[in-house]
Amino acid sequence: MIVVTGATGGLGGATVEHLLNRVPADRIGVSVRDTAKAQHLADRGVRVRQGSYEDPAALRDSFAGAEQVLVVSGNDPAADMVGLHRNAVEAAVAAGARRILYTSQQAAVPGNPYGPSEFHIATEAILRDSGTDWTALRNGAYGPLDQVLGPWQRTGVIAQPEDGPIPFTDRDEIAEATAVILAGDRSFDGPVTLTAPTAVTFDDFAKIVSDLTGRTIKRIVVDDEQWVAEQIAVGVPEQMARLLLTWYQAARAGYFAEADPLLAELLGREPRSAADRLAAHIGQ
């Protein structure tokens, strides 16, 4: 059995949908905080059990019988994510899982200034010491591009801090590739990176959206402290704004610059580029 955590969330839910296209429903289990929100999966034959990273006993029950467990990483900056992920790993080991897969982050390496890198690095170390086969899926940035670029359609400018090349990746394609790995016969040991085929900058984005819309969209580099102040002014807590700033700092230092071919290999096709995604979004 394959057990997926976070199956009512975006990435976990999409992964389960892709798994259902590849394996019988009775070979899939999900561990979710609120089983009512997973009723649509239970109705299709998926085993639904309650479990949360804060409750090791419930986790062990929700992982029972699993050959593989997909641990979808949490992202609450106020929580002890390393401790919570440790609970999940230990519960999977206790349940007898032969392999644990974990949704990590591209460039989860020492020195990366992006804040969440620290708990991904620590969780990968826990997996390494677990005694169980493991795979860390170091996923490229897959957030919605309209959030990344800001209100450029209204303002005519992409006004963000100094950046660097990033292979912005489609979340659904990461989910599909994750399902391919879970359902397939090929093992991936340790960290693997899943990204779009090309890394782009905000300068590239400005040209892309200018070409797509026939408007001249400018790229404006905003000073770091000015950007933080602007975020606070629109209601973002300062701690969160400064955490988000570390993503730009990591990008400008080149930590996210390298695109990886594995995603294309797993999908059997070229993944969607940032330009493809923007064209589809603008055309809606």
Residue, then its C-alpha position, 0 to 999 in steps of 0.5 A: m500500500i502507498v500512504v499519502t499524507g496531506a491528501t486534502g492539500g494541494l500537492g498531496g491531493a493532486t498526487v493521489e489523483h495521479l496515483l488513482n490513474r496508475v494503481p487500484a484505489d485499494r492500494i492507496g491510503v491517505s493520512v489526513r487531519d479531517t477525514a470528512k474532507a477526504q470523503h471524496l477519496a473514500d467514496r472511490g475506494v481509497r483507505v482514509r484514516q485520521g492522522s496528524y504530525e502532532d499525534p504519533a500514535a494516530l500516524r502509526d495507525s494511519f500508516a499501518g500496512a504501508e510499503q511506501v509513505l509520502v510525507v508531505s512537508g509542512n510549512d508553518p514557520a511558527a511550528d517545530m517542523v523538524g520535530l513534526h517531520r521526525n514524528a512522521v518518519e518515526a511513525a512510518v518506520a514503526a509501521g514497517a514502511r520499506r521506503i519513505l518519500y519526503t517533499s523537500q525543496q530544490a537546493a536544500v543545501p547548507g548555506n542556502p539563505y532561504g529560511p525553510s532550507e534549514f528544516h528540509i536539510a534537517t529532515e533529510a538528515i533524519l531520513r538518512d539516519s532512519g534505517t529505511d530507504w528514502t527519497a527526498l523530492r527536492n521540488g522546484a518553486y511551484g507557487p502560483l505565478d500571479q503571487v510571484l509576479g504581483p499585480w503587473q496586469r494592473t500596474g504594468v510593472i513587475a516590482q520585486p527585490e533583486d532576484g536570480p534564475i529560478p525554474f518555476t515548476d507546475r505543481d500538478e506536474i510535480a504531483e504527477a511525477t511523484a505518482v510515477i515514482l510511487a507507482g513505478d518499479r524504479s527506485f530513487d535513493g536520496p535526494v532527487t530534483l524535480t524542476a521545469p526545464t528552464a530557469v528564468t528571471f523577473d527580467d525574462f518574465a517582463k519580456i514574456v508577458s510583454d510579448l503575450t499581452g502586446r503591452t510594455i511591462k517593465r521590471i523594477v528592482v525594489d530595495d530589500e528594506q523598502w519591499v519589506a516595508e511595503q509588505i508590512a503596510v499591506g498586512v504581512p507580518e514582519q517576520m513573514a516578510r523577512l522570511l519571504l525576502t530570504w527566497y529572493q536572496a537565495a535566488r540572487a545568490g544562484y541557489f535555484a539556478e540549475a534546472d534538472p531533466l528528471l521531471a521531463e524523464l518521469l513525465g515522458r514529455e517536456p514540462r510546462s515552462a513559465a511562458d506556457r503557464l502564463a499564456a494559459h493564465i492570461g488566456q483564461 
